[in-house]
Amino acid sequence: MSRLGWRGGRVLAATLLVSSAALLAGCGGAGTTAPAAAPPASSAAAASDAPASAKVRPVQVRIPRIDAQSSLIAVAVNPDGSMQVPSVDKPMQAAWYRLGPVPGDPGPAIILGHVDGNHQPGIFYRLHELKPGDEVFVTNSDGKQLRFVVDHRDQVPKEQFPNDAVYGNTPDPQLRLITCGGAFDGAVHSYKDNIIVYAKLA
């Protein structure tokens, strides 16, 4: 897998990198978007074809337990297959992967954010602190606020990113919050792990 560049400080974007058999997560540097990764094409196509997804989109995420709140920008993928990420110059900005489900629709909606950037903490700096039972609120563009409850949290090496668990279809509305974490590898300017929080609609 390719290494991502790093400029302007220790920076991390929650991103996923497609590699022949699995999706891996990577981190981007200032002014870059990390090569990243989208779920399998069939899953993205199914989500983008859903009528409800075309009308409603998430506009805000709020996580009281870690005092995190952000508007949500919609991201997709770049021509090279990498997932678009918020600018590292705005590390407090979170993003919704718009080729996946809308929060509240069946399936795993994906929200990602930086752990840090531009020499300051990012929106998901404290994501690793979430525990089962913690609440995540997502407000959609129709004004509806959805309450998700954390089921569990994983910290996994990027080379072992759990593609099926994160992107696999679910019959009920679920949420995935993703960022980087673990030890920082100064040699490659990247964190070694991903923090993934799994939540279900209350």
URQUIVEN-V619087 format. One record per pair of residues at least 24 apart in sequence whose C-alpha atoms are under 7 Angstrom apart, sorted by the first residue. I is the first residue (numbers start at 0). J is the second residue. Records with the same first field share a line. If there is no record, write none. Layout:
I=J  J
//
This chain:
2=187
3=27  28  33
4=28
5=29  188
7=117
8=116  117  118
9=116
10=115  116
11=113  114  115  116  179
12=84  112  113  114  178  179
13=111  112  113  177  178  179
14=82
15=82
16=81
21=162
22=160  162
23=157  158  159  160
24=157  160  193
26=189
28=87
29=87  88
30=86  87
32=83  84
33=81  82
34=80  81  82
35=80  81  82
36=80  81  82
37=76  82
38=166
43=98  99
46=98  99  100
47=98  99
52=100  101
55=139  140  141
56=101  139  140
57=101  102  137  138  139  140
58=138  139  140
59=137  138
60=136  137  138
61=135  136  137
62=134  135  136
64=133
65=125
67=122
69=93
71=95
73=97
87=116  117
88=116  117
90=115  116  121  122
91=121  122
92=122
93=122
102=172  174
103=145  172
104=172
105=169  170  171  172
106=168  169  170  171  172  173
107=166  168  169  172  173  174  175
108=173  174  175
109=174  175  176
110=175  176  177
111=176  177  178
112=177  178
113=178
114=178  179
123=178
127=194
146=200  201
147=198  199  200  201
148=198  199  200  201
149=197  198  199
150=197  198  199
151=196  197
152=195  196  197
153=194  195  196
154=192  193  194  195
155=192  193  194
156=191  192  193
157=191  192  193
172=199  200
173=198  199  200
174=198  199
//
